[in-house]
Amino acid sequence: MELTKLVNSIRVIQLAGEVERKDIEAISYDSRTVKKNTLFVAITGFNTDGHKYILDAINKGATAVVLENDTVIPNEVFIHRNVTKILVRNSRQALAEISNAFYKEPSKKLQLVGITGTKGKTTTSFYVKNIFETAGFKTGMIGTIANFIAEKRIYTTMTTPESSDLNQLFATMAAEGCTHAVMEVSSHSLVLNRVKNLSFKGSVFTNITSDHLDFHKTFEEYLKAKKILFDELAEDAFVVYNANDPSSERVIAATKAKTFSYGTKEGVDFQISDISYDLNGTSFIIRYNAEDFRIKTRLVGEFNAFNATAAFAICSVLGIKTEEIIKGIDTTAQVAGRFETISYKDKKVIVDYSHTADSLEKALLAIHNITKGQNPVYTVFGCGGNRDRTKRPIMGKIASELSNQAIVTSDNPRFEDPMEIISEITKGIEKNNYKVIENREEAIKTAIEHSESNAVILIAGKGHETYQEIKGVRNHFSDIEIAGKYLRNE
């Protein structure tokens, strides 16, 4: 694409060097991937600053550079190397706008649904994807566990990829025949302009509880981040929101899109009632347009009744037949690490991604609802390093209060000392019903081998993850694999 067209898609503060007669073949924010005729965008990341690698990008053949720091390299260097310098106010926003133009607005070629909230994004996305496919639409998905183009799985390290990666993915989806797509939209991505300029047909707000305060600092800032998605929707888009969440009205207050509510409250557009569940699944009723629909899902828990209803609502508004929606919910497979049950004889292990105080509490309450006090409950959990520290003692208290025994262990300590994290967790524990076992495998083994034969063991925090991150290194580790190993005495 002509550089001139890309420059015209952004607000430029200053240009240095030639713009005409230059063709851009690729966009990159990582100098390691730069090749001839690449437009390099220097963004400031969490661990490093892309401006440090501008010369490296130029040496590898970058034709033009977008930057927001005007002091790093003199204009003469750009002119001498025949590289166009494009100074902007915000490089991340420019990357989103340029990517959207370079890939020819790919999100407009799809029926794109965005899902945000503290909990439920992943499961709701899987419901929506399966409903779309049940209705006969080839579908793409972007989320925490993986990205998909129909059944083709693409590895991911971020819930919401960088804007250029997103637009490239959407372009590939459209090129391969996808007509629909669903994506998880993280609070980080909203603040960092990763989803800027995407064309959402519909968006979902699942809920909001305290999380990511290491990044957002306060709950109010976290809420404002979620709000961005709905504030920027076009008038012809629509919103589906959880009316049970006390912050929902604030989150959607400024949206121009049409709104639809769901929850257990009277007067909502999609009303949930008669929720019941056991370890085999969940059933409930959705009342919509004065008609009741009995819904069944293989996924367990009241929270999955809410997730399924969000998917029911978004797909109903999109015009998908109700019978196809119900079938899509019923046939949605177990989502990896989301209240995933592993059984052996009378003992059951539940692996769940619950890594916030609220999600841990809901997982344990769901277990108590299922067991009716007939089975002892053990909880194995830790907290991630270099993340929100305020939740640690709260999670310790919840695990202790709602378990016969809690085993506090290491999660992903990252660059923190695991024992310091554990110490902060145990400060919230008031009962004498816990153990500290730093080694996560040993903690899981202890819970399985030293619990009663009819015990239910919750392994919380990591869910689908297949690694444990220690000092910047990701070592293979799967709660699901380890639990299966010791349940079967392998």
DAHU-V296511 format. One record per residue. N is the residue number from 1. PSI is psi in radians with two decimals (* if undefined). OMEGA is omega in whole degrees, -180 to 180 (* if undefined). NEAR is the number of other ideal C-beta (glycine too) atoms within 12 Angstrom. Layout:
BEGIN
n=(N | N)
psi=(PSI | PSI)
omega=(OMEGA | OMEGA)
near=(NEAR | NEAR)
END
This chain:
BEGIN
n=(1 | 2 | 3 | 4 | 5 | 6 | 7 | 8 | 9 | 10 | 11 | 12 | 13 | 14 | 15 | 16 | 17 | 18 | 19 | 20 | 21 | 22 | 23 | 24 | 25 | 26 | 27 | 28 | 29 | 30 | 31 | 32 | 33 | 34 | 35 | 36 | 37 | 38 | 39 | 40 | 41 | 42 | 43 | 44 | 45 | 46 | 47 | 48 | 49 | 50 | 51 | 52 | 53 | 54 | 55 | 56 | 57 | 58 | 59 | 60 | 61 | 62 | 63 | 64 | 65 | 66 | 67 | 68 | 69 | 70 | 71 | 72 | 73 | 74 | 75 | 76 | 77 | 78 | 79 | 80 | 81 | 82 | 83 | 84 | 85 | 86 | 87 | 88 | 89 | 90 | 91 | 92 | 93 | 94 | 95 | 96 | 97 | 98 | 99 | 100 | 101 | 102 | 103 | 104 | 105 | 106 | 107 | 108 | 109 | 110 | 111 | 112 | 113 | 114 | 115 | 116 | 117 | 118 | 119 | 120 | 121 | 122 | 123 | 124 | 125 | 126 | 127 | 128 | 129 | 130 | 131 | 132 | 133 | 134 | 135 | 136 | 137 | 138 | 139 | 140 | 141 | 142 | 143 | 144 | 145 | 146 | 147 | 148 | 149 | 150 | 151 | 152 | 153 | 154 | 155 | 156 | 157 | 158 | 159 | 160 | 161 | 162 | 163 | 164 | 165 | 166 | 167 | 168 | 169 | 170 | 171 | 172 | 173 | 174 | 175 | 176 | 177 | 178 | 179 | 180 | 181 | 182 | 183 | 184 | 185 | 186 | 187 | 188 | 189 | 190 | 191 | 192 | 193 | 194 | 195 | 196 | 197 | 198 | 199 | 200 | 201 | 202 | 203 | 204 | 205 | 206 | 207 | 208 | 209 | 210 | 211 | 212 | 213 | 214 | 215 | 216 | 217 | 218 | 219 | 220 | 221 | 222 | 223 | 224 | 225 | 226 | 227 | 228 | 229 | 230 | 231 | 232 | 233 | 234 | 235 | 236 | 237 | 238 | 239 | 240 | 241 | 242 | 243 | 244 | 245 | 246 | 247 | 248 | 249 | 250 | 251 | 252 | 253 | 254 | 255 | 256 | 257 | 258 | 259 | 260 | 261 | 262 | 263 | 264 | 265 | 266 | 267 | 268 | 269 | 270 | 271 | 272 | 273 | 274 | 275 | 276 | 277 | 278 | 279 | 280 | 281 | 282 | 283 | 284 | 285 | 286 | 287 | 288 | 289 | 290 | 291 | 292 | 293 | 294 | 295 | 296 | 297 | 298 | 299 | 300 | 301 | 302 | 303 | 304 | 305 | 306 | 307 | 308 | 309 | 310 | 311 | 312 | 313 | 314 | 315 | 316 | 317 | 318 | 319 | 320 | 321 | 322 | 323 | 324 | 325 | 326 | 327 | 328 | 329 | 330 | 331 | 332 | 333 | 334 | 335 | 336 | 337 | 338 | 339 | 340 | 341 | 342 | 343 | 344 | 345 | 346 | 347 | 348 | 349 | 350 | 351 | 352 | 353 | 354 | 355 | 356 | 357 | 358 | 359 | 360 | 361 | 362 | 363 | 364 | 365 | 366 | 367 | 368 | 369 | 370 | 371 | 372 | 373 | 374 | 375 | 376 | 377 | 378 | 379 | 380 | 381 | 382 | 383 | 384 | 385 | 386 | 387 | 388 | 389 | 390 | 391 | 392 | 393 | 394 | 395 | 396 | 397 | 398 | 399 | 400 | 401 | 402 | 403 | 404 | 405 | 406 | 407 | 408 | 409 | 410 | 411 | 412 | 413 | 414 | 415 | 416 | 417 | 418 | 419 | 420 | 421 | 422 | 423 | 424 | 425 | 426 | 427 | 428 | 429 | 430 | 431 | 432 | 433 | 434 | 435 | 436 | 437 | 438 | 439 | 440 | 441 | 442 | 443 | 444 | 445 | 446 | 447 | 448 | 449 | 450 | 451 | 452 | 453 | 454 | 455 | 456 | 457 | 458 | 459 | 460 | 461 | 462 | 463 | 464 | 465 | 466 | 467 | 468 | 469 | 470 | 471 | 472 | 473 | 474 | 475 | 476 | 477 | 478 | 479 | 480 | 481 | 482 | 483 | 484 | 485 | 486 | 487 | 488 | 489 | 490)
psi=(2.55 | 2.37 | -0.62 | -0.74 | -0.65 | -0.71 | -0.65 | -0.22 | -0.09 | 2.89 | 2.02 | 2.35 | -0.74 | 2.48 | 2.44 | 2.29 | 3.08 | 2.45 | -0.70 | 2.72 | 0.55 | 2.31 | 2.29 | 2.21 | -0.25 | 2.74 | 2.40 | 2.50 | 0.11 | 1.97 | -0.40 | -0.34 | 0.03 | 2.43 | -3.04 | 2.44 | 0.56 | 2.49 | 2.02 | 2.25 | 2.04 | 1.94 | 2.66 | 1.99 | -3.03 | -0.62 | -0.36 | 2.97 | 2.10 | -0.37 | -0.42 | -0.31 | 0.27 | -0.80 | -0.66 | -0.75 | -0.72 | -0.76 | -0.44 | -0.01 | 0.19 | 2.34 | -0.55 | 2.70 | 2.25 | 2.30 | 2.81 | -0.19 | 1.91 | 0.00 | -0.13 | -0.67 | 2.29 | 2.65 | -0.56 | -0.58 | -0.78 | -0.81 | -0.76 | -0.64 | 0.07 | 0.75 | 2.30 | 2.21 | 2.25 | 1.82 | 2.24 | 2.96 | -0.61 | 1.89 | -0.65 | -0.76 | -0.72 | -0.69 | -0.75 | -0.77 | -0.73 | -0.75 | -0.74 | -0.73 | -0.75 | -0.72 | 0.19 | 0.89 | 1.03 | -0.52 | -0.38 | -0.27 | -0.02 | 2.69 | 1.65 | 2.23 | 2.27 | 2.37 | 2.18 | 2.79 | 2.90 | -0.77 | 2.69 | -0.09 | -0.85 | -0.89 | -0.76 | -0.66 | -0.74 | -0.68 | -0.87 | -0.78 | -0.79 | -0.62 | -0.81 | -0.81 | -0.60 | -0.60 | -0.02 | 0.20 | 2.26 | 2.25 | 2.46 | 2.71 | 2.47 | 2.16 | -2.97 | -0.79 | -0.79 | 2.90 | 2.55 | 2.45 | 1.75 | -2.08 | -0.15 | 2.12 | 2.36 | 2.17 | 2.51 | 2.66 | -0.13 | 2.53 | -0.84 | 1.96 | 2.99 | 2.72 | -0.68 | -0.65 | -0.69 | -0.90 | -0.62 | -0.72 | -0.78 | -0.67 | -0.71 | -0.73 | -0.86 | -0.72 | -0.52 | 0.21 | 0.13 | 2.43 | -0.32 | 2.69 | 2.61 | 2.47 | 2.55 | 2.38 | 1.88 | 2.76 | -0.62 | -0.79 | -0.57 | -0.78 | -0.61 | 0.26 | 0.42 | -0.51 | 0.22 | 2.38 | 0.04 | 2.59 | 1.66 | 2.23 | -0.69 | 2.70 | 2.63 | 2.37 | 2.01 | -0.82 | 2.98 | 2.21 | 2.97 | 2.17 | 2.80 | 0.52 | -0.20 | -0.51 | -0.85 | -0.30 | -0.81 | 2.77 | -0.64 | -0.72 | -0.63 | -0.77 | -0.74 | -0.63 | -0.82 | -0.64 | -0.47 | -0.73 | -0.75 | -0.55 | -0.56 | 0.07 | 2.55 | 2.88 | -0.46 | 0.11 | 3.11 | 2.79 | 2.37 | 2.18 | 2.64 | 1.80 | -0.30 | -0.37 | 2.21 | -0.31 | -0.01 | -0.71 | -0.66 | -0.69 | -0.68 | 0.09 | -0.67 | 0.10 | 2.53 | -0.17 | 2.82 | 2.48 | 2.53 | 2.34 | 2.68 | 2.78 | -2.96 | -0.09 | 2.70 | 2.51 | -0.05 | 2.82 | -0.63 | 1.73 | 2.29 | 2.38 | 2.96 | 0.81 | 2.24 | 2.59 | 2.69 | -2.93 | -0.06 | -0.21 | -2.95 | 2.49 | 2.65 | 3.04 | 2.41 | 2.16 | 2.11 | 2.26 | 0.79 | 0.36 | 2.47 | 2.37 | 2.15 | 2.17 | 2.41 | 2.49 | 2.59 | -0.31 | 2.56 | 2.39 | 2.67 | -0.66 | -0.51 | -0.39 | -0.69 | -0.76 | -0.77 | -0.65 | -0.65 | -0.74 | -0.74 | -0.81 | -0.85 | -0.68 | -0.54 | -0.80 | -0.55 | -0.10 | 0.20 | 2.46 | 2.46 | -0.70 | -0.56 | -0.62 | -0.83 | -0.76 | -0.71 | -0.69 | -0.77 | -0.57 | 0.04 | 2.17 | 2.85 | 2.24 | 2.27 | 2.21 | 0.24 | 1.61 | 0.82 | 2.17 | 2.30 | 2.13 | 2.55 | 2.02 | -2.18 | -0.10 | 2.42 | 2.41 | 2.34 | 2.10 | 2.14 | 2.56 | 0.07 | 1.91 | 0.25 | 2.87 | -0.77 | -0.76 | -0.61 | -0.77 | -0.78 | -0.66 | -0.77 | -0.66 | -0.63 | -0.72 | -0.76 | -0.62 | -0.64 | -0.78 | -0.37 | 0.56 | 0.14 | -0.23 | 2.40 | 2.52 | 2.22 | 2.48 | 2.20 | 2.13 | 2.85 | -2.93 | 2.54 | 2.55 | 2.76 | 0.61 | -3.06 | 1.99 | -0.36 | -0.45 | -0.23 | -0.97 | -0.52 | -0.76 | -0.60 | -0.78 | -0.79 | -0.82 | -0.73 | -0.80 | -0.56 | 0.23 | 2.66 | -0.65 | 2.40 | 2.39 | 1.97 | 2.21 | -2.97 | 2.51 | -1.98 | 1.60 | -0.33 | -2.08 | 0.20 | 2.78 | 2.11 | -0.67 | -0.50 | -0.69 | -0.82 | -0.70 | -0.69 | -0.59 | -0.84 | -0.29 | -0.41 | -0.11 | 2.22 | -0.33 | 2.72 | 1.04 | 0.66 | 2.73 | 2.71 | 2.08 | 1.78 | -0.77 | 2.07 | -0.71 | -0.74 | -0.64 | -0.77 | -0.77 | -0.81 | -0.79 | -0.70 | -0.79 | -0.41 | 0.24 | 2.85 | 2.79 | -0.43 | 0.34 | 2.68 | 2.17 | 2.08 | 2.14 | 1.89 | 2.65 | -0.68 | -0.44 | -2.02 | -0.23 | 2.48 | 0.49 | 2.85 | 2.16 | 2.05 | 2.12 | 0.74 | -0.01 | 2.29 | 1.92 | 2.47 | 2.22 | 2.18 | 2.09 | -0.67 | -0.80 | -0.80 | -0.73 | -0.78 | -0.66 | -0.84 | -0.40 | -0.70 | 0.08 | 0.76 | *)
omega=(180 | 179 | -179 | -179 | 179 | 178 | 180 | -179 | -178 | 176 | -175 | 176 | -178 | 174 | 174 | -179 | -175 | 178 | -179 | 174 | 175 | -179 | -180 | -179 | -179 | 175 | -179 | 171 | 180 | -175 | -179 | -179 | -177 | 173 | -178 | 178 | 176 | 169 | -179 | 178 | -179 | 178 | 178 | -178 | -180 | -175 | -179 | -178 | -179 | 179 | 179 | -173 | -179 | -180 | 177 | 179 | 179 | -180 | -180 | 174 | 178 | -180 | -178 | -180 | 172 | -178 | 178 | 178 | -173 | -173 | -170 | -177 | 180 | 178 | -176 | -180 | 179 | -178 | -179 | -178 | -179 | 178 | -179 | 176 | -179 | -179 | 180 | 179 | -175 | -176 | -179 | 178 | 178 | 178 | 179 | -178 | 179 | -180 | 179 | 179 | -176 | -179 | 172 | 175 | -173 | -178 | 178 | 180 | -177 | 166 | -171 | 177 | 176 | -178 | 178 | -178 | 179 | -178 | 172 | -177 | -175 | -177 | 178 | 178 | 179 | 175 | -177 | 180 | -178 | 177 | 178 | -177 | 175 | 179 | 175 | -179 | 174 | -165 | 171 | 178 | 178 | -178 | -172 | -175 | -180 | 169 | -179 | 164 | -168 | -179 | -179 | -176 | 179 | -176 | 178 | 176 | -179 | 175 | 177 | -178 | 176 | -171 | 180 | 177 | 178 | -177 | 176 | 178 | 180 | 177 | 178 | 177 | -178 | -179 | -179 | 171 | 177 | 175 | -177 | 176 | 177 | -179 | 170 | -180 | -178 | 178 | 178 | -176 | 180 | 179 | -175 | 173 | -179 | -179 | 178 | 176 | 175 | -177 | 180 | 174 | 178 | 179 | -178 | 169 | -176 | -176 | 173 | 173 | -175 | 178 | 175 | -179 | 171 | -179 | -174 | 177 | 179 | 177 | -180 | 178 | 177 | 179 | 179 | 179 | 179 | -176 | -177 | -177 | -175 | 177 | -173 | 178 | 177 | -178 | -178 | 176 | 177 | -178 | 170 | -174 | -179 | -177 | 177 | -179 | -176 | -179 | -172 | -178 | 178 | -176 | -176 | -171 | -173 | -177 | 175 | -177 | 175 | -174 | 176 | -175 | 172 | -180 | -178 | -178 | 173 | 174 | 179 | -178 | 179 | -173 | -179 | 176 | 174 | 180 | 172 | -179 | 171 | -176 | 178 | 179 | -175 | 173 | -178 | 178 | 171 | 175 | -177 | -178 | 176 | 178 | 180 | 178 | 178 | -175 | 173 | 177 | 178 | -178 | -167 | 169 | 178 | -179 | 178 | 170 | 177 | 180 | -180 | 179 | 176 | 179 | 176 | -177 | -176 | -178 | 175 | 180 | 178 | 174 | 178 | -178 | -176 | -179 | 177 | 177 | -179 | 178 | 180 | 177 | -178 | -175 | 176 | -177 | 175 | 178 | -174 | 174 | 176 | -177 | -177 | -174 | 173 | -175 | 171 | -174 | -177 | -176 | -179 | 174 | 176 | 178 | -175 | -177 | -176 | -178 | 172 | -180 | -177 | -178 | 176 | 179 | -178 | 179 | -179 | 177 | 177 | 178 | 179 | 178 | -179 | -173 | 180 | 178 | -177 | -176 | 174 | -177 | 176 | 178 | 174 | -177 | 172 | 176 | -179 | 177 | 179 | 177 | -177 | -178 | -174 | -176 | -172 | 180 | 179 | 178 | 176 | 180 | -179 | -179 | -179 | -176 | -174 | 179 | 169 | 174 | 175 | 174 | -177 | -174 | 179 | 177 | 168 | -174 | -178 | -176 | 177 | 174 | -178 | -178 | 176 | 176 | -180 | 179 | 179 | 177 | -174 | 176 | -180 | -176 | -178 | -179 | 179 | -177 | -178 | 173 | 172 | 175 | -173 | -178 | -173 | 179 | 179 | 179 | 179 | 178 | -179 | -179 | -178 | -173 | -175 | 176 | -180 | -175 | -179 | -176 | 169 | -174 | 175 | 173 | -168 | 168 | -173 | 173 | -176 | -172 | -180 | -179 | 169 | -174 | -178 | 178 | 176 | -179 | 177 | 178 | -178 | 177 | 179 | 176 | -178 | 180 | -178 | 179 | 179 | -180 | -175 | 174 | -177 | 180 | -178 | *)
near=(25 | 22 | 36 | 22 | 21 | 37 | 34 | 17 | 33 | 36 | 19 | 28 | 20 | 19 | 28 | 26 | 29 | 20 | 26 | 14 | 13 | 27 | 21 | 38 | 21 | 30 | 43 | 39 | 42 | 26 | 29 | 15 | 23 | 33 | 21 | 20 | 23 | 37 | 47 | 46 | 46 | 41 | 40 | 22 | 22 | 14 | 12 | 15 | 19 | 34 | 29 | 19 | 30 | 38 | 25 | 23 | 38 | 32 | 19 | 25 | 25 | 43 | 38 | 49 | 52 | 51 | 45 | 32 | 23 | 22 | 11 | 24 | 29 | 15 | 22 | 12 | 19 | 33 | 17 | 15 | 26 | 20 | 38 | 37 | 42 | 44 | 31 | 33 | 20 | 28 | 39 | 35 | 27 | 40 | 47 | 41 | 35 | 44 | 45 | 36 | 31 | 38 | 34 | 20 | 22 | 32 | 39 | 24 | 27 | 40 | 36 | 45 | 48 | 49 | 50 | 52 | 47 | 41 | 42 | 48 | 46 | 45 | 50 | 52 | 45 | 42 | 50 | 55 | 45 | 39 | 44 | 40 | 32 | 27 | 28 | 15 | 30 | 25 | 41 | 44 | 46 | 49 | 42 | 36 | 32 | 30 | 35 | 33 | 28 | 23 | 16 | 19 | 16 | 23 | 13 | 25 | 17 | 27 | 35 | 38 | 35 | 36 | 41 | 41 | 33 | 45 | 40 | 32 | 39 | 43 | 29 | 26 | 37 | 29 | 18 | 23 | 18 | 34 | 23 | 40 | 47 | 47 | 48 | 44 | 46 | 37 | 37 | 31 | 37 | 39 | 29 | 33 | 35 | 39 | 45 | 34 | 33 | 42 | 29 | 40 | 35 | 46 | 49 | 56 | 51 | 48 | 36 | 38 | 32 | 32 | 38 | 33 | 26 | 25 | 21 | 29 | 17 | 17 | 24 | 16 | 23 | 34 | 37 | 24 | 36 | 47 | 34 | 35 | 45 | 41 | 25 | 28 | 36 | 23 | 11 | 13 | 34 | 34 | 45 | 49 | 48 | 44 | 33 | 30 | 34 | 17 | 28 | 34 | 23 | 22 | 37 | 35 | 20 | 18 | 31 | 18 | 29 | 22 | 31 | 35 | 32 | 43 | 34 | 25 | 21 | 13 | 12 | 28 | 31 | 43 | 32 | 39 | 25 | 20 | 30 | 24 | 30 | 21 | 25 | 17 | 28 | 37 | 29 | 36 | 25 | 38 | 27 | 28 | 15 | 8 | 13 | 18 | 31 | 23 | 42 | 29 | 45 | 30 | 43 | 37 | 41 | 34 | 45 | 43 | 42 | 44 | 44 | 50 | 50 | 54 | 49 | 47 | 49 | 46 | 46 | 34 | 34 | 33 | 19 | 32 | 18 | 27 | 18 | 25 | 38 | 34 | 25 | 35 | 46 | 27 | 24 | 36 | 20 | 29 | 37 | 29 | 34 | 45 | 47 | 38 | 35 | 33 | 21 | 22 | 15 | 17 | 30 | 36 | 42 | 43 | 41 | 48 | 39 | 46 | 37 | 36 | 35 | 27 | 39 | 46 | 31 | 34 | 46 | 37 | 25 | 36 | 42 | 25 | 26 | 29 | 28 | 11 | 14 | 15 | 26 | 26 | 40 | 42 | 48 | 48 | 56 | 47 | 45 | 35 | 30 | 24 | 31 | 30 | 24 | 25 | 38 | 38 | 25 | 29 | 47 | 36 | 28 | 36 | 46 | 33 | 26 | 36 | 41 | 31 | 33 | 42 | 44 | 45 | 42 | 37 | 41 | 33 | 33 | 27 | 18 | 27 | 17 | 31 | 20 | 22 | 37 | 36 | 22 | 29 | 42 | 31 | 22 | 28 | 32 | 16 | 18 | 10 | 23 | 34 | 29 | 26 | 26 | 26 | 25 | 38 | 28 | 21 | 41 | 42 | 28 | 27 | 45 | 36 | 25 | 23 | 31 | 22 | 17 | 20 | 32 | 44 | 48 | 51 | 53 | 53 | 45 | 40 | 37 | 29 | 34 | 23 | 22 | 33 | 27 | 26 | 16 | 15 | 14 | 17 | 18 | 15 | 30 | 26 | 47 | 29 | 29 | 34 | 40 | 24 | 21 | 29 | 32 | 17 | 12 | 12)
END
